């Protein structure tokens, strides 16, 4: 295998690995307690968005104060 072929192989492997990477956007919701319904709606919308962006290896993780440790 020549040096050029080896470099080509490395580039192809890198491209294949990058294509399979899963990108995650972490979003923290900071809101008062009296907007429970709006938070529920936001979570449903994010679930719908995740169904769409899954095809391009993206995912949105939604966090709120209830997901944190005291």
QUIVEN-V81564 format. One line per field, one symbol per residue. ss: DSSP state (H for helix, E for strand, - for the rest). phi: phi as a letter, one per 40 degrees, with the letter a starting at -180 (. if undefined). burial: + if it has 24 or more other C-alpha atoms within 12 Angstrom, else -. Layout:
ss->???
phi->???
burial->???
This chain:
ss->--HHHHHHHHHHHHHHHHH---EEEEEEE---HHHHHHHHHHHHHHHHHHHHHHHH-EEEEEEEHHH---
phi->.ccccccdcccccdcccccccbcbbcbbcbacccbdcccccdcccccccccccdcbgbabcbbbdccccc
burial->---------------------------------------------+-------------+-+--------
